[in-house]
Amino acid sequence: MNADDGPAIEFRDVSYEIGKGREILRGLNLIVQRGETLILLGRSGSGKTTSLKLINRLLTPSAGEILVDGKPNHDWDVIRLRRMIGYVIQEIGLFPHFHVERNIATVPRIENWPAEKIRKRVDELMELVGLDRQLASRYPRELSGGQRQRVGVARALAADPPIVLMDEPFGALDPITRVELRREFQALQRRLRKTVVFVTHDLREALLLGTRIALMEAGRLVTVLSPQEFLQSREPSVAAYVDAFGTDLNCTRGSP
C-alpha cells in the first residue's frame, strides 16, 4: 500500500440492491484514513456487513465505486486485493481439519513463503495475540471460543496486510473473554497501526475501540464522529443510540 496521505478506503456514492428495488445500502460516501480504526455502528440490517463485504469484493455495488489505496477495487486483481486485506468474522471460519499452526499459515503457504519464514511468523503471531505455543498442534474443536478467535485474528494478520476488516469479531464470546480480547485488540492496534474497519452493534465497544464511529441506519450513513463527539451529539439518531445503552457510557479509552 502506498505510504502517502490519501485515504486507505473510500466509498463514493455506493449503493447495493438485492433483486429489483430492494435496497440494502444507499448513496454511501465514506472515507477510511490510513492507520485508523473506523467503527461501522448500527442495528441489524443497517448495512454494516454489506459495506464491509463490498470492500474486498465479496459483494459488488449496484452503483458507485469503492477505492482501495486510491484505485477502484474492481480494477484490482481480486486475489491480490483479498490478500492485502485481512478478514475476521464472528464465526471465525477456521479450517476444522487444520491445526492451529496451519490455520495461521494459510496465506503465507499460498504465497509460497519458505518454511522457516512461515514458522517464525506463526511463532511471532501466536505471541502477539496471546496464544501459548503449545496450542500450535491443536485443532479448532480443541480450543475455547476465545482461543479460536485469537487464531482467527492471527490468521488475518499472517501476511501483514495493511487493511483488516472485522465483522463483530467478539460478539459470540462470553463477557469476560470479550473484555479480554477488546483489551488485546487495543494493544495490538497501538503496536501495528493497521487500517481497520470494525463492524459492531455495541456502542460501548465502538467507544472503546474506534478512532471514529460511523453510525448507519436503514442502509444510510447518518454521521461520522469521534467517540467523544458521539457521546455529546444532539443528532436524534445518535442520541437515541446513546440513550438505549444507558447512563454508564463514559468514553474511558483505556478501560474495556
Kinemage of the C-alpha trace (Angstrom):
@kinemage 1
@onewidth
@group {chain A} dominant
@subgroup {mainchain}
@vectorlist {calphas} color= white
{ca met a 1} P 0.000 0.000 0.000
{ca asn a 2} L 1.294 3.454 -0.893
{ca ala a 3} L 2.651 5.397 2.056
{ca asp a 4} L 1.081 8.700 1.038
{ca asp a 5} L -1.550 10.799 2.792
{ca gly a 6} L -4.546 9.655 0.740
{ca pro a 7} L -7.340 7.552 2.225
{ca ala a 8} L -6.876 3.821 2.584
{ca ile a 9} L -10.500 3.194 1.553
{ca glu a 10} L -13.113 5.449 0.021
{ca phe a 11} L -16.785 4.811 -0.743
{ca arg a 12} L -18.127 7.062 -3.496
{ca asp a 13} L -21.912 7.197 -3.697
{ca val a 14} L -22.167 3.430 -3.208
{ca ser a 15} L -25.499 1.596 -3.301
{ca tyr a 16} L -26.298 -2.099 -3.133
{ca glu a 17} L -29.549 -3.806 -4.094
{ca ile a 18} L -30.855 -7.348 -3.794
{ca gly a 19} L -33.207 -8.104 -6.616
{ca lys a 20} L -35.292 -5.336 -8.112
{ca gly a 21} L -35.780 -2.376 -5.813
{ca arg a 22} L -34.718 -3.975 -2.511
{ca glu a 23} L -32.051 -1.506 -1.445
{ca ile a 24} L -29.661 -2.626 1.311
{ca leu a 25} L -27.274 0.317 1.013
{ca arg a 26} L -27.958 3.723 -0.477
{ca gly a 27} L -25.607 6.519 -1.527
{ca leu a 28} L -22.784 5.727 0.890
{ca asn a 29} L -19.941 8.257 0.901
{ca leu a 30} L -17.281 7.422 3.452
{ca ile a 31} L -13.509 7.762 3.851
{ca val a 32} L -11.327 5.468 5.959
{ca gln a 33} L -7.993 7.050 6.807
{ca arg a 34} L -4.768 5.076 6.941
{ca gly a 35} L -3.991 3.637 10.365
{ca glu a 36} L -7.373 4.391 11.931
{ca thr a 37} L -9.978 2.076 13.407
{ca leu a 38} L -13.249 3.114 11.834
{ca ile a 39} L -16.291 1.593 13.519
{ca leu a 40} L -19.396 0.810 11.483
{ca leu a 41} L -22.101 1.006 14.139
{ca gly a 42} L -25.789 0.253 13.788
{ca arg a 43} L -28.650 -2.152 14.317
{ca ser a 44} L -29.025 -5.418 12.425
{ca gly a 45} L -29.975 -4.680 8.837
{ca ser a 46} L -28.429 -1.209 8.772
{ca gly a 47} L -25.909 -2.120 6.048
{ca lys a 48} L -22.754 -2.588 8.132
{ca thr a 49} L -21.716 -6.056 6.985
{ca thr a 50} L -22.742 -5.302 3.404
{ca ser a 51} L -20.408 -2.285 3.438
{ca leu a 52} L -17.582 -4.444 4.754
{ca lys a 53} L -18.059 -7.123 2.080
{ca leu a 54} L -18.065 -4.521 -0.669
{ca ile a 55} L -14.507 -3.508 0.267
{ca asn a 56} L -12.918 -6.877 -0.549
{ca arg a 57} L -15.353 -7.646 -3.373
{ca leu a 58} L -17.300 -10.382 -1.668
{ca leu a 59} L -20.153 -8.237 -2.976
{ca thr a 60} L -20.307 -5.874 -5.962
{ca pro a 61} L -22.055 -2.488 -5.674
{ca ser a 62} L -25.152 -1.764 -7.719
{ca ala a 63} L -23.944 1.821 -8.136
{ca gly a 64} L -20.916 3.895 -7.201
{ca glu a 65} L -17.409 2.629 -6.517
{ca ile a 66} L -15.028 1.753 -3.691
{ca leu a 67} L -11.408 2.840 -3.873
{ca val a 68} L -8.682 0.895 -2.081
{ca asp a 69} L -5.330 2.660 -1.911
{ca gly a 70} L -6.637 5.217 -4.397
{ca lys a 71} L -7.619 2.623 -7.002
{ca pro a 72} L -11.165 1.359 -7.729
{ca asn a 73} L -11.363 -2.072 -6.164
{ca his a 74} L -12.869 -3.547 -9.336
{ca asp a 75} L -9.575 -2.655 -11.074
{ca trp a 76} L -7.564 -4.733 -8.596
{ca asp a 77} L -6.908 -8.394 -9.280
{ca val a 78} L -9.373 -9.910 -6.807
{ca ile a 79} L -6.848 -12.386 -5.383
{ca arg a 80} L -4.275 -9.650 -4.888
{ca leu a 81} L -6.909 -7.420 -3.305
{ca arg a 82} L -8.035 -10.033 -0.794
{ca arg a 83} L -4.500 -10.955 0.180
{ca met a 84} L -3.811 -7.348 1.166
{ca ile a 85} L -6.965 -7.300 3.321
{ca gly a 86} L -7.229 -9.419 6.462
{ca tyr a 87} L -10.748 -10.555 7.333
{ca val a 88} L -12.006 -11.583 10.772
{ca ile a 89} L -15.608 -12.687 11.343
{ca gln a 90} L -17.670 -13.635 14.384
{ca glu a 91} L -17.874 -17.296 13.436
{ca ile a 92} L -14.082 -17.292 12.930
{ca gly a 93} L -14.142 -19.576 9.858
{ca leu a 94} L -11.123 -21.685 10.796
{ca phe a 95} L -10.436 -24.800 8.765
{ca pro a 96} L -11.536 -27.614 11.123
{ca his a 97} L -9.122 -30.185 9.611
{ca phe a 98} L -6.087 -27.870 10.007
{ca his a 99} L -4.325 -27.494 13.333
{ca val a 100} L -3.664 -24.025 14.722
{ca glu a 101} L -0.258 -23.586 13.111
{ca arg a 102} L -1.509 -24.486 9.641
{ca asn a 103} L -4.610 -22.295 10.012
{ca ile a 104} L -2.435 -19.285 10.820
{ca ala a 105} L -0.043 -20.128 7.986
{ca thr a 106} L -2.761 -20.400 5.315
{ca val a 107} L -1.921 -17.276 3.299
{ca pro a 108} L 1.895 -17.467 3.685
{ca arg a 109} L 1.727 -21.057 2.398
{ca ile a 110} L -0.356 -19.937 -0.594
{ca glu a 111} L 2.215 -17.209 -1.197
{ca asn a 112} L 4.979 -19.873 -1.144
{ca trp a 113} L 6.902 -18.411 1.741
{ca pro a 114} L 9.926 -20.509 2.809
{ca ala a 115} L 9.120 -22.980 5.593
{ca glu a 116} L 11.413 -21.316 8.117
{ca lys a 117} L 9.905 -17.880 7.455
{ca ile a 118} L 6.417 -19.326 7.965
{ca arg a 119} L 7.436 -20.965 11.234
{ca lys a 120} L 8.918 -17.733 12.562
{ca arg a 121} L 5.826 -15.769 11.500
{ca val a 122} L 3.493 -18.235 13.225
{ca asp a 123} L 5.574 -18.034 16.420
{ca glu a 124} L 5.533 -14.229 16.282
{ca leu a 125} L 1.776 -14.051 15.751
{ca met a 126} L 0.893 -16.567 18.434
{ca glu a 127} L 2.847 -14.478 20.928
{ca leu a 128} L 1.304 -11.277 19.567
{ca val a 129} L -2.298 -12.459 20.066
{ca gly a 130} L -1.654 -14.188 23.397
{ca leu a 131} L -1.671 -17.853 22.356
{ca asp a 132} L 0.543 -20.413 24.090
{ca arg a 133} L 2.879 -22.034 21.532
{ca gln a 134} L 1.817 -25.427 22.900
{ca leu a 135} L -1.570 -24.902 21.220
{ca ala a 136} L 0.011 -24.928 17.751
{ca ser a 137} L -0.745 -28.614 17.152
{ca arg a 138} L -4.344 -28.491 18.377
{ca tyr a 139} L -7.398 -28.400 16.152
{ca pro a 140} L -10.121 -25.747 16.387
{ca arg a 141} L -12.523 -28.142 18.137
{ca glu a 142} L -9.964 -28.491 20.939
{ca leu a 143} L -9.853 -24.746 21.666
{ca ser a 144} L -12.050 -22.389 23.643
{ca gly a 145} L -14.049 -19.708 21.857
{ca gly a 146} L -11.556 -17.037 22.856
{ca gln a 147} L -8.620 -19.112 21.653
{ca arg a 148} L -10.306 -19.762 18.304
{ca gln a 149} L -10.947 -16.043 17.880
{ca arg a 150} L -7.291 -15.306 18.598
{ca val a 151} L -6.301 -17.820 15.926
{ca gly a 152} L -8.668 -16.051 13.525
{ca val a 153} L -7.007 -12.705 14.223
{ca ala a 154} L -3.535 -14.220 13.839
{ca arg a 155} L -4.510 -15.783 10.512
{ca ala a 156} L -5.849 -12.439 9.256
{ca leu a 157} L -2.532 -10.777 10.131
{ca ala a 158} L -0.267 -13.559 8.855
{ca ala a 159} L 0.818 -11.935 5.582
{ca asp a 160} L 0.987 -8.480 7.225
{ca pro a 161} L -1.929 -6.925 5.301
{ca pro a 162} L -2.270 -3.136 5.534
{ca ile a 163} L -6.069 -3.365 5.936
{ca val a 164} L -8.094 -5.546 8.318
{ca leu a 165} L -11.870 -5.983 8.190
{ca met a 166} L -13.544 -7.203 11.392
{ca asp a 167} L -17.203 -8.230 11.462
{ca glu a 168} L -18.483 -8.449 15.058
{ca pro a 169} L -15.352 -10.456 15.931
{ca phe a 170} L -16.095 -10.686 19.660
{ca gly a 171} L -19.875 -10.920 19.501
{ca ala a 172} L -20.223 -14.664 20.186
{ca leu a 173} L -17.907 -14.701 23.197
{ca asp a 174} L -18.746 -14.637 26.883
{ca pro a 175} L -18.492 -11.203 28.572
{ca ile a 176} L -15.166 -11.836 30.343
{ca thr a 177} L -13.434 -13.164 27.229
{ca arg a 178} L -14.889 -10.313 25.210
{ca val a 179} L -13.372 -7.757 27.601
{ca glu a 180} L -10.002 -9.525 27.410
{ca leu a 181} L -9.992 -9.536 23.625
{ca arg a 182} L -11.053 -5.897 23.417
{ca arg a 183} L -8.085 -5.017 25.588
{ca glu a 184} L -5.741 -7.135 23.479
{ca phe a 185} L -7.089 -5.584 20.292
{ca gln a 186} L -6.365 -2.097 21.647
{ca ala a 187} L -2.769 -3.083 22.453
{ca leu a 188} L -2.359 -4.776 19.086
{ca gln a 189} L -3.605 -1.768 17.156
{ca arg a 190} L -1.388 0.637 19.095
{ca arg a 191} L 1.561 -1.512 18.038
{ca leu a 192} L 0.645 -2.329 14.430
{ca arg a 193} L -1.369 0.725 13.303
{ca lys a 194} L -3.323 -1.206 10.686
{ca thr a 195} L -6.226 0.366 8.860
{ca val a 196} L -9.195 -1.368 10.500
{ca val a 197} L -12.877 -1.295 9.602
{ca phe a 198} L -14.737 -2.825 12.544
{ca val a 199} L -18.433 -3.730 12.491
{ca thr a 200} L -20.424 -3.805 15.727
{ca his a 201} L -23.859 -3.004 17.110
{ca asp a 202} L -22.378 -2.488 20.598
{ca leu a 203} L -21.892 1.204 21.376
{ca arg a 204} L -19.604 0.554 24.313
{ca glu a 205} L -17.302 -1.465 22.044
{ca ala a 206} L -17.402 1.329 19.464
{ca leu a 207} L -16.478 3.985 22.030
{ca leu a 208} L -13.593 1.942 23.396
{ca leu a 209} L -12.014 0.780 20.150
{ca gly a 210} L -12.825 3.336 17.486
{ca thr a 211} L -10.860 6.286 16.180
{ca arg a 212} L -14.151 7.378 14.607
{ca ile a 213} L -17.668 5.970 14.631
{ca ala a 214} L -19.830 5.824 11.503
{ca leu a 215} L -23.464 5.367 12.519
{ca met a 216} L -25.597 3.584 9.935
{ca glu a 217} L -29.355 3.319 9.825
{ca ala a 218} L -31.557 1.561 7.248
{ca gly a 219} L -28.802 1.440 4.636
{ca arg a 220} L -27.749 5.058 5.022
{ca leu a 221} L -24.846 6.764 6.747
{ca val a 222} L -26.178 9.032 9.490
{ca thr a 223} L -22.953 10.634 10.684
{ca val a 224} L -19.244 10.047 11.363
{ca leu a 225} L -17.926 11.302 14.714
{ca ser a 226} L -15.115 10.761 17.181
{ca pro a 227} L -16.139 8.776 20.284
{ca gln a 228} L -16.305 11.942 22.406
{ca glu a 229} L -18.303 13.795 19.742
{ca phe a 230} L -20.668 10.833 19.526
{ca leu a 231} L -21.451 10.971 23.240
{ca gln a 232} L -22.072 14.719 23.057
{ca ser a 233} L -24.029 14.796 19.801
{ca arg a 234} L -27.619 16.062 19.728
{ca glu a 235} L -28.365 14.411 16.389
{ca pro a 236} L -31.586 12.444 17.090
{ca ser a 237} L -30.357 9.046 15.816
{ca val a 238} L -27.106 9.364 17.771
{ca ala a 239} L -28.849 10.487 20.941
{ca ala a 240} L -31.309 7.596 20.665
{ca tyr a 241} L -28.442 5.124 20.357
{ca val a 242} L -26.677 6.590 23.401
{ca asp a 243} L -29.906 6.570 25.423
{ca ala a 244} L -30.534 2.916 24.523
{ca phe a 245} L -27.239 1.914 26.132
{ca gly a 246} L -27.943 3.623 29.423
{ca thr a 247} L -26.086 6.063 31.606
{ca asp a 248} L -22.722 4.302 32.086
{ca leu a 249} L -21.193 5.150 28.725
{ca asn a 250} L -18.187 7.160 29.783
{ca cys a 251} L -15.618 7.371 26.999
{ca thr a 252} L -12.865 5.662 29.014
{ca arg a 253} L -10.492 4.808 26.168
{ca gly a 254} L -8.287 2.525 28.216
{ca ser a 255} L -10.945 0.564 30.089
{ca pro a 256} L -12.766 -2.192 28.200
